[in-house]
Amino acid sequence: MKVIDFDTRGNVIKLYFGKDDDNDYWGDDWDDAPYEHNAGLVYEQYVVETREYAFPFDCEVMTPESDWHYGGNSPFSKEDMKNKKCPCLIIKKLSKNDWDIDYSNYLGSEQEDVLKIYFGDKLEKLEEKFYNFGVGFLERI
């Protein structure tokens, strides 16, 4: 299975998974930017499973829409995410020296304390990355 959509609430993320060979998954207005004011969730017929993950309190879960640099309208659509132009989520382990924690600051980052989640990421590799990053598993739905 692979990531085909996401949702967040605080430091909890919900990932929607679809079949590895399905490249036709879609949702309402996925070709419109900004995704946060236009796009709906992936259509239910493409969802095989959802899983929820909790990130520790010392992590920042970031989406493009939460970045103040974009002035309230991210430049991305969900189609952009599907085409891997940007990660759907960036998680940063916080340190005492962190002060400007925004999605756009970590787009090109290769830091070990930054985790990026992309549409198309495979479940097995993703959960291995989560484990190494220190994520607690909440629930399988």
C-alpha angles and dihedrals in degrees: 000000000000137000112268102163144355146206132189141204113181108307093342118097128193116207124197115213129203136179116296093234097047110101096159098075114133146160139206113298094352089150093060126092133243090045092197092065098036118023127084127204120285112283110270094237090070096051116100096170143345128215132189125213131188120213120208121265090253092064131086116218109206134190127181090254092058093060112104090200088076093058097232096312120077115212093232137095125198086250086062089053091048088052090049095242087136139003116259090221137020120192120195126192105225125232133183090262096055115108110142102053107171134141094241092055091064103039093107097029122131093182117140090230092059123081122190125197119201133187105260095036109143117242097233095051092042094053090048089054090047092051092050089047093053103252124163118222112233110180146335115223 
